[in-house]
Structures are given as C-alpha cells and as structure tokens.
Amino acid sequence: MPLIDDILDMLGKAKLFSTMDIASGYWNVPMAADSIEKTAFTCKNGLFEWLVMPFGLCNAVPAFERLMENVLVDLKWRTCLVYLDDCVVFSEDFPTHLIRLKQVLECFRAAGFKLKMKKCKWGRDQVAFLGHIVTPSGILPNPEKVKAVMNVKRPHDLHTVRAFLGLTSYFRRYIPGYAAISAPIERLKAKGVLFNWDDDCEAAFVQLKRKLVEPPILVYPDFSKRFKLYVDSSKLAVGACLMQTVDGREREVAYASKLLVGSEKNWINKQDGTSEIECWGIVWATQKFRCYLDRRGFDLDTDHKALTCVFSETNRTSNAKLTRWALELSQLRFKVYHKAGTSMGHVDGLSRLYSDTVCALSMSDLLNEADADGRRSPLVGEDGGTGSGNHTGDLPNPVSPPPLPDGHGSSAVGERVNPDGSEVGPPSNHDRSQPTESPGPNAIPTEQLLVYPVDVFGLQQDRLVAEQRRTPWILAMLAYLESGALALDPQLRTRTLLMAPNYIVRNGVLMRRVHLKARAGPASSLEVPVIPLQFISTVRHLCNTDVLAAHVGVTKTMDKVRKHAFWHGWKRDVAEYVRECATCRSGKGHRPWRNGLTQRMPIHELSGPFLLLVVDAVGPLVATPRGNKFILVFADYFTRWVEAFAIPRLDPTTFVETMVNEVISRHRAPTQ
C-alpha cells in the first residue's frame, strides 16, 4: 500500500484536481477458481458462492490495490494518484488536465470499471481526498472529518480510547506536539493500568479536538528548495517541525512528535543526559523526515548549544552514545545552528506543552493573495468592527480601502462581483451592517425584529468573536459585510455573495436572520449568533441535556435551537444528538412503525383454485331472526374468491358442516 504522506506530497505544483471513485470496486476482481467454494454462505434462499471478490477478505485490500496499480501502471505518480478505489488526477493547467483525464478514463474503460458519478469532482481547485482538503496553496484536514472528531464522545474504556487516538492520530501531522498532548490518554493503553479518566485526560481530550478545529495549512514540499528542520526535546517528549521558505516566509511542511518511553525517560538523570535527549531527538527527527532530507542539504536548528560542538569536525566528546549518533548523522548534509528556545516556540511547545501555539498560517491568511511588495491584503477593514480589543492581536493588520468620490468606501480588494464574474457597484450602507437607520430592502415590515444576546448559553461575546474569526467562511462573511472585501477563492466568493443577505454583524458578532412562521399574530424575525464548530456541543447540551432543558424531545429541542443559535447542518446535528441521548430515547424516543411478522403464502406452488383456503370468523354479532350470530368467511388464495355464511354457533361441528355442505360440495376439497 502506498503511504498517504507520499501521495499528498506529489500534489505540490498542481492547480487543478479531479477525483474519481470506482463503483463497487471489489466486484471488479474475479475470484480464483479454487477459492470460490471458500466464500460460500447460506441464507433462507439457499447456498451461494462469490464469483467476485467480496468485502471482508483478509487479502482483499492489497489485491484491489494491486489491480488499480496494474490498470494505471503507466500513469500513476505522473498523471494521477490512486489509493484503493479513490483516484485523483492533477495538473498545472486546464488543457493538460483534459488530456490526463482522457488517459485515465480510457484506462478505466479498458478495465471495465464504472465510476460513481455523485462522488466524482471534475476540474476543481479544491477537493477532498483521503480525509484531507487539497488546494494549490497546501493541505488541511477535511472539515467533515474534523466535525466527526468533535462529535466523538468521551472514551469510557480501553476500546474507545484506542478508537479515539487512532482517529486523531490520522491528523497528527497538523497538530504541533501531538505526542505530548495525548500523553495522559496514551498512558491508559499501558498493560496492567486501570482505566481512570482524570482531569489530565479530559484536558488532553478537549485540547486535541480544539487543535483540529484550527489547524495550520501545511505547504507541499518543494525539493528544489532547502529544508529547515527545527528540533527540541524535553524530559517528556521530542518535537520536530519541517519548514521551507515560501514567498519570503517560513511555512510548515509537517509536524512530528514522540513520547519518551522505557529507558529513554532515565536519560535526563544521567551525566550529559540533556545532550543525549536533545541529540536523540535530532536522530529521530531525521529518520522521520528521511524521505525529505536524504541526499539534500538542509539547516538544523536546535536550542541546545552543546550539540553544535558534537556535530562539528573538531568533536572530542567522550560520550560514546553521542559519538555513535554523530557518526550516524554524518551521512546527511546539514548545517547546525543554535537558536534560543524563546525563538523556537513552534517546536519548543511540541515537547513542553506550552499553551501558545505555533505562528502557523490558518485558512484566513490564505483567503487573499500576496501583494506585489510581499505584504498580504487583509480582508477586514479598519472601521469594520473587528471585535473586542482582546482579540485584535490574532487578526491581520487592518487596512481600510480608499474612499470613492461618492463617499462609499471600496477598493480593488473590496469590489463586489456577481457569481457570473461581472462586477457590480460597491456595497451600500445597509449591506455593511452599520447601526440601522432605516429598514433595508430585505426587511419585512410586518415582522417583529428580535436580537438574542450571544451569551444566552454562557458564551461570552469576546470568546465568540475570537472563535468566529478563526472559521474561514465566517471570517470571509464578516469581511464582506464590514468592508465589502471579497476573498479571491472563487468558491468562497460565490458562497459569500449568495448567503450575505441572510447575515448581519452586531457588535462584531456575525448574526443569522431567522424567519419564524406566524402561528398567531404577526410573523417574527430573529437574529441569532452563528455558532463556531467548537461551541456546537455546548449549545446542544444546554438545549436538551441540561437540567433546565428537561429532555423535551427532537421537535421542541429544534425549536429552542432555532430561536437561539445557527450553524450549517444544525437540524441534522440536533436530531442525531437527541437520538443518541439515553434519557430522550427512554421517554420521547423515535418509535418507528413496525409491520407484523407476516409471511407471504406460497402461491407459486398452487396449480388451481380452491387448493388453499383461508378461513376467518366474525362475531358474535346481534342475533338475526334465524338465530345466527357469526359470519364464517372462506377465501380462495389462488383466485381471491370470497364466500361468507351466517352460522348460529362457532364450534367444530358447525364449521365442518358449513365447509362440507357449502364449499367442498360445490367446488373441491382443498389440500390445505
């Protein structure tokens, strides 16, 4: 199987991507003749054998991967990349992209493969592939996968601990200091350790999920440029960060970290223990990133000055371990530089668990391209209401666009465009969410406008403002509403323009306009805060699980959330949350209609009428003048012919007499 990291690294210079998914991929692999009988299974319809490869076989994954590599043997790694049934075609321009797509599709046609069209994406500048979002600027985790991590419940046993760590470890290249952060949870996997979820485990659980919400964008490695490797170690773990200079700015290629285990923890207590831990951290980091650093010159930065002498030509250390490691590293071409730990926060925190994170680029930094002089064009205007002063340090330096002669502020970055690409005039005053002087064109005169405070769930406004501005689409929407600036990403720009009429900014907080149907009296319009991803679980808890929420069921919980908060997909999230709540399931759970355990009669075995009779009785009813109180019903299952007879009593003698004299004598004796 190819390494996922190797696949992602190959997409470095690509601008366009197309992803394809093979329909029923395993069923394209025929079973060997001597293996067919080994796949036999039985059911109520008989005994069956698989003629094609079924799911679940121990060697199914490598067998299918081998088939895909044989089908695309001349195109893989140059035109496309494949991992099982997922294939991505990449190119730097559109004409080349069409040629490569044709080559791949011809190979699929020759192999008899069919594509699952609803999962295919064609000619995109941003696609989801193998749990990551692939863009020309870099890669980041897929928000849908991250959302699944945010919804994971707290582990309660060893099995759920392993499942959670396996899920988060898939994205560890985005998390600085993953090993040190997850250390309290990792200890629960040790043999003979009783499961005890303490405060340290809970803090690590929350921090891991938070790190995934705001990951840095990792750039693709450019092997024509020199790499920089930053390494730092402590008595707890080793951390490393591989970087490259892109557009005059150091950007992260990958993070890596590892806990010290076994005898490694005792090195700190030995003479030269600090030097041994620091040197071993460099050895481990160079092994981890060997595919990037081998046969290439790179710079090695460390905060342990003694190592500059260990790796020098005049090395005279008496420590055999340091000498052996220095000899091992002599195969690599690198220069060692000493930097103070305070200037290496992006790796010092990997090993020491500093609360301050790396100065890595987030999605908001890449919404606009760099200017000609190297400075980036921010999205937020100077007078656009950037929120409370406590969070302005986390945002780009604001720059206000020059005013136009008519008094409306606009700029080249702030010009509005239609989805079709045509430019329109600058945003008017009511579009910029300034204090309302008169109702805008979208206002409904008959509605009552209510604005809910953002701290209705205990979410302080300053925290909400800070978290909103860490979410890419919210930041883009705020920038457009406040200053008319639009992102250069075409998909994000179109999405912003289409959704802007439904949003407004109040005191730096993005609010969503919600229109409620009028049940009695005039209709009402609410403005509710847009909830960032990391606060969704809090809102759902307070609307349903909290003591004051009273577990009111799906319908009432949705009504409560609708009046107080908004996020994309909130209905589905609330329904799933309530459905998984044990209290709601026991009191107001979903009760699906279940049919009776009926079976179809064997009509295919009948050769004529009145071979199978179905009998039923109705009564007792009001007695007729002849004393009949019951109705005996006979139905022929073959022809659906029904005959009914009134009888005075419902006993075996009357039943036999009626059946013989009224049915069998006129038709035939049934077989059953």
FIROTOR-767350 format. One record per residue (C-alpha): residue in one letter; x, y, z. Coordinates in pm, whole numbers, plus 50000, padded with zeros to 5 digits. Layout:
// residues N
  r     xx     yy     zz
  A      X      Y      Z
...
This chain:
// residues 672
  r     xx     yy     zz
  M  50000  50000  50000
  P  50134  50348  49918
  L  50193  50590  50204
  I  49933  50864  50223
  D  50200  51123  50304
  D  50386  51029  49983
  I  50065  51071  49782
  L  49992  51416  49925
  D  50349  51534  49870
  M  50317  51465  49496
  L  50047  51731  49456
  G  50284  52020  49516
  K  50268  52223  49194
  A  49918  52121  49084
  K  49648  52385  49031
  L  49355  52168  48919
  F  49229  51842  49065
  S  48971  51581  48967
  T  48873  51298  49199
  M  48706  50974  49092
  D  48554  50689  49287
  I  48522  50336  49144
  A  48170  50194  49178
  S  48164  49851  49350
  G  48541  49837  49323
  Y  48598  49494  49481
  W  48345  49333  49249
  N  48576  49405  48956
  V  48816  49140  49087
  P  48716  48781  48990
  M  48769  48504  49242
  A  49018  48229  49169
  A  48852  47901  49073
  D  48993  47714  49374
  S  48884  47992  49614
  I  48519  48026  49513
  E  48398  47744  49739
  K  48570  47908  50036
  T  48341  48211  50010
  A  48018  48009  50038
  F  47741  48137  50263
  T  47389  48021  50332
  C  47061  48205  50375
  K  46691  48126  50357
  N  46706  48118  49977
  G  46980  47857  49961
  L  47359  47820  49942
  F  47559  48074  49740
  E  47924  48136  49646
  W  48100  48455  49549
  L  48227  48471  49191
  V  48386  48813  49251
  M  48586  48935  49547
  P  48360  49017  49844
  F  48429  49264  50122
  G  48598  49140  50436
  L  48862  48906  50295
  C  49197  48941  50470
  N  49385  48999  50143
  A  49114  49198  49963
  V  49277  49539  50021
  P  49623  49460  49877
  A  49466  49258  49593
  F  49249  49550  49485
  E  49534  49800  49522
  R  49749  49574  49301
  L  49473  49570  49039
  M  49445  49951  49038
  E  49822  49988  49001
  N  49823  49745  48708
  V  49540  49933  48537
  L  49717  50270  48577
  V  50071  50138  48559
  D  50187  50397  48302
  L  50006  50693  48459
  K  50050  50655  48833
  W  50269  50913  49009
  R  50296  51120  48686
  T  49936  51183  48580
  C  49728  51053  48868
  L  49748  50910  49217
  V  49545  50616  49339
  Y  49468  50474  49680
  L  49230  50175  49662
  D  48915  50296  49482
  D  48999  50668  49516
  C  49185  50831  49228
  V  49294  51194  49184
  V  49412  51347  48856
  F  49624  51662  48895
  S  49776  51918  48659
  E  49907  52273  48643
  D  49675  52397  48366
  F  49338  52313  48212
  P  49449  52175  47871
  T  49689  51935  48038
  H  49416  51840  48281
  L  49179  51738  48000
  I  49448  51524  47838
  R  49526  51346  48163
  L  49158  51290  48240
  K  49113  51130  47898
  Q  49409  50899  47957
  V  49280  50783  48296
  L  48922  50734  48177
  E  49041  50529  47879
  C  49231  50301  48116
  F  48920  50261  48331
  R  48709  50181  48024
  A  48959  49920  47906
  A  48949  49757  48251
  G  48567  49761  48260
  F  48547  49996  48560
  K  48244  50214  48629
  L  48254  50541  48825
  K  48021  50654  49100
  M  47936  50990  48947
  K  47791  51157  49256
  K  48127  51113  49428
  C  48335  51242  49136
  K  48462  51600  49120
  W  48597  51744  48796
  G  48844  52029  48738
  R  48829  52175  49091
  D  49089  52393  49258
  Q  48999  52237  49592
  V  48895  51876  49651
  A  48857  51634  49941
  F  49095  51340  49910
  L  49183  51075  50170
  G  49042  51280  50457
  H  49227  51598  50357
  I  49137  51914  50167
  V  49384  51951  49880
  T  49438  52304  49743
  P  49710  52471  49532
  S  49831  52651  49847
  G  49858  52346  50071
  I  49664  52078  50255
  L  49447  52082  50566
  P  49209  51836  50734
  N  48868  51776  50582
  P  48614  51975  50791
  E  48365  51689  50764
  K  48616  51451  50923
  V  48706  51710  51186
  K  48338  51754  51264
  A  48313  51382  51325
  V  48603  51409  51572
  M  48431  51699  51750
  N  48120  51483  51796
  V  48313  51191  51946
  K  48201  51113  52298
  R  48442  51089  52589
  P  48619  50746  52590
  H  48490  50515  52863
  D  48706  50204  52821
  L  49025  50081  52654
  H  48849  50008  52325
  T  48711  50362  52290
  V  49048  50510  52394
  R  49221  50326  52111
  A  48949  50429  51866
  F  48980  50798  51962
  L  49360  50802  51945
  G  49351  50622  51612
  L  49110  50880  51475
  T  49309  51183  51592
  S  49646  51028  51506
  Y  49547  51029  51139
  F  49572  51411  51152
  R  49877  51430  51380
  R  50085  51595  51108
  Y  49865  51905  51161
  I  49891  51909  51542
  P  50206  52056  51697
  G  50309  51841  51993
  Y  50055  51566  51935
  A  50253  51310  52134
  A  50290  51535  52438
  I  49925  51646  52428
  S  49793  51290  52404
  A  50035  51155  52669
  P  49774  51134  52952
  I  49538  50935  52728
  E  49819  50721  52589
  R  49903  50608  52943
  L  49562  50440  52965
  K  49673  50194  52695
  A  49960  50056  52905
  K  49936  49695  53013
  G  49800  49644  53365
  V  49683  50007  53405
  L  49332  50052  53540
  F  49109  50281  53338
  N  49088  50614  53522
  W  48972  50916  53324
  D  49112  51205  53530
  D  49137  51580  53474
  D  49459  51544  53271
  C  49286  51304  53030
  E  48990  51538  52997
  A  49217  51835  52927
  A  49406  51636  52662
  F  49075  51520  52510
  V  48948  51877  52479
  Q  49280  52016  52355
  L  49316  51755  52080
  K  48970  51836  51946
  R  49040  52208  51965
  K  49370  52171  51775
  L  49186  52001  51490
  V  48936  52287  51466
  E  49207  52541  51388
  P  49484  52351  51207
  P  49761  52525  51012
  I  49773  52487  50636
  L  50073  52271  50550
  V  50255  52356  50230
  Y  50371  52100  49977
  P  50743  52017  49991
  D  50948  52180  49715
  F  51254  51962  49664
  S  51428  52235  49468
  K  51450  52446  49784
  R  51642  52396  50105
  F  51458  52248  50404
  K  51481  52370  50762
  L  51443  52124  51048
  Y  51366  52258  51396
  V  51407  52007  51679
  D  51353  52037  52053
  S  51337  51780  52332
  S  51236  51766  52695
  K  51207  51500  52964
  L  50859  51420  52835
  A  50874  51411  52454
  V  51058  51506  52136
  G  50916  51753  51883
  A  51019  51847  51531
  C  50897  52082  51261
  L  50999  52064  50897
  M  50975  52401  50721
  Q  51056  52575  50395
  T  51069  52938  50290
  V  50776  53029  50064
  D  50738  53386  49937
  G  50987  53510  50193
  R  50806  53349  50484
  E  50881  53024  50665
  R  50594  52779  50620
  E  50530  52442  50785
  V  50560  52126  50577
  A  50488  51879  50859
  Y  50493  51839  51235
  A  50616  51532  51423
  S  50643  51440  51789
  K  50710  51132  52002
  L  50687  51042  52369
  L  50993  50919  52554
  V  50935  50559  52659
  G  51116  50295  52862
  S  51480  50368  52940
  E  51464  50690  52738
  K  51295  50855  53038
  N  51602  50784  53253
  W  51847  50969  53029
  I  51764  51300  53193
  N  51910  51175  53525
  K  52248  51078  53375
  Q  52554  51287  53313
  D  52517  51459  52975
  G  52154  51346  52991
  T  52018  51666  52841
  S  52261  51643  52549
  E  52166  51278  52493
  I  51794  51356  52482
  E  51848  51653  52250
  C  52079  51455  52020
  W  51844  51156  52013
  G  51563  51394  51919
  I  51765  51503  51615
  V  51836  51140  51521
  W  51468  51052  51547
  A  51355  51363  51355
  T  51597  51298  51068
  Q  51472  50939  51049
  K  51112  51059  51050
  F  51173  51305  50766
  R  51436  51094  50588
  C  51243  51097  50260
  Y  51270  51478  50253
  L  51627  51519  50380
  D  51821  51232  50227
  R  52086  51346  49973
  R  51976  51707  50016
  G  52132  51988  50211
  F  51923  52128  50497
  D  51955  52353  50801
  L  51920  52207  51151
  D  51817  52447  51428
  T  51840  52347  51795
  D  51824  52534  52124
  H  52095  52314  52282
  K  52423  52487  52210
  A  52637  52188  52310
  L  52522  51998  52002
  T  52692  52248  51772
  C  53020  52109  51900
  V  52909  51745  51881
  F  52841  51776  51509
  S  53150  51981  51430
  E  53466  51842  51273
  T  53658  51904  51597
  N  53427  51678  51801
  R  53621  51546  52102
  T  53332  51426  52322
  S  53396  51124  52544
  N  53031  51017  52537
  A  53012  50701  52325
  K  52641  50742  52263
  L  52677  51096  52129
  T  52971  50987  51914
  R  52774  50696  51768
  W  52477  50920  51686
  A  52703  51187  51535
  L  52858  50920  51314
  E  52513  50804  51205
  L  52411  51159  51115
  S  52731  51220  50922
  Q  52566  51055  50621
  L  52339  51360  50590
  R  52439  51702  50458
  F  52327  51967  50706
  K  52444  52275  50893
  V  52373  52315  51263
  Y  52254  52649  51400
  H  52187  52740  51760
  K  51874  52934  51843
  A  51738  53030  52182
  G  51434  52834  52297
  T  51227  53152  52315
  S  51267  53195  51937
  M  51164  52834  51866
  G  50814  52832  52011
  H  50682  52622  51723
  V  50892  52322  51837
  D  50964  52412  52199
  G  50591  52380  52258
  L  50586  52037  52094
  S  50790  51892  52377
  R  50692  52118  52669
  L  50320  52160  52607
  Y  50323  52540  52603
  S  49973  52679  52574
  D  50085  52918  52299
  T  50064  52753  51959
  V  50280  52789  51654
  C  50268  53101  51446
  A  50133  52893  51158
  L  49913  53021  50878
  S  49545  52947  50906
  M  49291  52948  50623
  S  49215  53314  50687
  D  49575  53404  50596
  L  49533  53249  50253
  L  49198  53399  50155
  N  49383  53672  49963
  E  49698  53653  49757
  A  50009  53847  49849
  D  50055  54198  49717
  A  50332  54285  49479
  D  50552  54410  49764
  G  50510  54087  49963
  R  50255  54215  50211
  R  49925  54031  50235
  S  49596  54208  50172
  P  49377  54157  50478
  L  49006  54104  50448
  V  48887  54318  50735
  G  48864  54695  50705
  E  48991  54933  50966
  D  48647  55057  51066
  G  48469  54729  51009
  G  48425  54635  51372
  T  48686  54369  51434
  G  48552  54278  51776
  S  48684  54339  52122
  G  49031  54467  52179
  N  49140  54147  52347
  H  49143  53965  52014
  T  49274  54215  51765
  G  49619  54066  51803
  D  49500  53745  51641
  L  49381  53920  51326
  P  49572  54065  51029
  N  49669  54428  51046
  P  49361  54616  50923
  V  49387  54833  50614
  S  49096  55048  50505
  P  49032  55091  50131
  P  49049  55443  49988
  P  48710  55613  49960
  L  48546  55679  49626
  P  48430  56026  49527
  D  48067  55943  49602
  G  48151  55865  49961
  H  48122  55489  49954
  G  48435  55307  50065
  S  48566  55047  49825
  S  48889  54916  49682
  A  49022  54665  49435
  V  49003  54401  49704
  G  48663  54517  49819
  E  48487  54531  49483
  R  48184  54310  49467
  V  48128  54066  49188
  N  47832  53860  49082
  P  47856  53479  49073
  D  47897  53502  48695
  G  48207  53716  48738
  S  48062  54056  48644
  E  48139  54347  48872
  V  47872  54546  49047
  G  47880  54863  49248
  P  48025  54890  49596
  P  47813  54765  49886
  S  47564  55013  50016
  N  47547  55128  50374
  H  47279  54886  50478
  D  47492  54596  50347
  R  47775  54684  50581
  S  47582  54614  50896
  Q  47613  54961  51040
  P  47360  55068  51305
  T  47021  55055  51142
  E  46878  55390  51036
  S  46605  55262  50805
  P  46488  54915  50705
  G  46678  54761  50415
  P  46520  54623  50102
  N  46507  54272  50250
  A  46318  54381  50561
  I  45963  54259  50617
  P  45753  54541  50758
  T  45504  54312  50929
  E  45767  54127  51128
  Q  45894  54198  51476
  L  46274  54202  51492
  L  46428  54034  51797
  V  46801  54017  51866
  Y  46912  53746  52105
  P  47224  53811  52316
  V  47522  53594  52229
  D  47576  53497  52595
  V  47238  53321  52620
  F  47431  52993  52652
  G  47704  53135  52871
  L  47924  53215  52570
  Q  48099  53543  52636
  Q  48093  53781  52342
  D  48469  53824  52329
  R  48524  53447  52311
  L  48260  53409  52043
  V  48413  53690  51837
  A  48758  53531  51859
  E  48633  53185  51763
  Q  48421  53318  51478
  R  48725  53486  51326
  R  48911  53155  51331
  T  48650  52999  51100
  P  48733  53068  50731
  W  48384  53119  50587
  I  48272  53329  50886
  L  48580  53550  50854
  A  48512  53596  50483
  M  48147  53685  50554
  L  48247  53935  50824
  A  48498  54098  50590
  Y  48236  54136  50316
  L  47966  54274  50546
  E  48201  54512  50725
  S  48418  54645  50445
  G  48290  54492  50121
  A  48609  54285  50077
  L  48579  53955  49894
  A  48804  53652  49905
  L  48994  53560  49591
  D  48887  53196  49622
  P  48605  53172  49361
  Q  48400  52916  49553
  L  48423  53108  49879
  R  48345  53435  49700
  T  48032  53291  49535
  R  47918  53137  49859
  T  47966  53465  50043
  L  47765  53664  49788
  L  47477  53416  49790
  M  47449  53395  50168
  A  47520  53759  50259
  P  47151  53874  50259
  N  47080  53633  50546
  Y  47355  53766  50774
  I  47429  54084  50967
  V  47701  54199  51209
  R  47609  54317  51557
  N  47890  54443  51783
  G  48146  54240  51590
  V  47941  53917  51607
  L  47808  53754  51290
  M  47431  53703  51329
  R  47193  53499  51115
  R  46845  53625  51024
  V  46588  53359  51108
  H  46225  53397  50999
  L  45968  53215  51212
  K  45627  53120  51079
  A  45334  53306  51232
  R  45120  53072  51441
  A  44915  53352  51594
  G  44957  53720  51520
  P  45232  53876  51309
  A  45537  53680  51195
  S  45866  53738  51376
  S  46223  53766  51256
  L  46513  53676  51484
  E  46882  53749  51472
  V  47075  53465  51631
  P  47453  53427  51661
  V  47642  53196  51425
  I  47800  52927  51642
  P  48156  52811  51557
  L  48227  52440  51544
  Q  48382  52403  51889
  F  48075  52554  52063
  I  47815  52330  51896
  S  47832  52061  52163
  T  47776  52324  52434
  V  47465  52460  52262
  R  47320  52113  52208
  H  47383  52023  52570
  L  47215  52335  52705
  C  46914  52294  52473
  N  46848  51930  52554
  T  47063  51763  52820
  D  47100  52041  53075
  V  46896  52030  53396
  L  46680  52320  53281
  A  46633  52174  52932
  A  46435  51873  53062
  H  46495  51644  52759
  V  46194  51768  52565
  G  46248  51558  52252
  V  46353  51630  51894
  T  46080  51877  51792
  K  46096  52107  52092
  T  46475  52092  52105
  M  46491  52203  51742
  D  46252  52489  51815
  K  46474  52600  52100
  V  46793  52586  51894
  R  46625  52765  51600
  K  46542  53062  51824
  H  46886  53095  51982
  A  47165  52974  51751
  F  47260  52880  51397
  W  47523  52669  51227
  H  47527  52483  50896
  G  47363  52141  50933
  W  47215  52220  51276
  K  46895  52021  51216
  R  47081  51701  51139
  D  47321  51753  51431
  V  47040  51817  51681
  A  46840  51517  51557
  E  47142  51288  51592
  Y  47223  51428  51936
  V  46872  51372  52068
  R  46852  51027  51909
  E  47173  50924  52090
  C  47056  51065  52425
  A  46962  50774  52656
  T  46709  50982  52853
  C  46534  51103  52537
  R  46525  50751  52394
  S  46356  50616  52705
  G  46100  50896  52732
  K  46046  51052  52390
  G  46243  50826  52164
  H  46175  50764  51799
  R  45906  50499  51759
  P  45910  50374  51400
  W  45610  50189  51261
  R  45684  49820  51263
  N  45490  49576  51049
  G  45381  49243  51185
  L  45584  48930  51127
  T  45373  48826  50829
  Q  45490  48583  50563
  R  45395  48552  50201
  M  45181  48247  50120
  P  45330  48000  49869
  I  45104  48095  49578
  H  45367  47975  49330
  E  45305  47619  49449
  L  44932  47625  49364
  S  44810  47475  49038
  G  44442  47569  49052
  P  44156  47724  49251
  F  44036  47605  49591
  L  44354  47414  49671
  L  44434  47660  49951
  L  44154  47806  50163
  V  44187  48086  50413
  V  43918  48083  50684
  D  43814  48351  50930
  A  43516  48422  51154
  V  43340  48744  51252
  G  43131  48778  51565
  P  42946  48743  51787
  L  42709  48993  51633
  V  42346  49085  51705
  A  42131  48774  51654
  T  41926  48759  51333
  P  41563  48631  51324
  R  41707  48287  51238
  G  41938  48295  51540
  N  42270  48350  51350
  K  42536  48539  51547
  F  42856  48467  51348
  I  42984  48500  50991
  L  43217  48229  50861
  V  43436  48354  50574
  F  43615  48129  50320
  A  43869  48281  50073
  D  44040  48101  49789
  Y  44404  48215  49789
  F  44452  48136  49419
  T  44159  48334  49272
  R  44086  48565  49570
  W  43723  48438  49561
  V  43544  48501  49891
  E  43229  48334  50027
  A  43059  48413  50360
  F  42797  48214  50553
  A  42587  48305  50857
  I  42605  48048  51138
  P  42438  48036  51482
  R  42737  47894  51669
  L  43115  47891  51632
  D  43208  47532  51715
  P  43383  47246  51529
  T  43059  47073  51429
  T  42905  47381  51269
  F  43238  47467  51098
  V  43275  47118  50940
  E  42910  47108  50829
  T  42933  47450  50665
  M  43264  47374  50491
  V  43147  47036  50354
  N  42795  47136  50251
  E  42869  47489  50120
  V  43226  47480  49987
  I  43357  47131  49916
  S  43028  47010  49764
  R  43027  47298  49514
  H  43397  47334  49443
  R  43660  47080  49550
  A  43837  46957  49858
  P  44136  47183  49939
  T  44479  47039  50003
  Q  44539  47282  50288
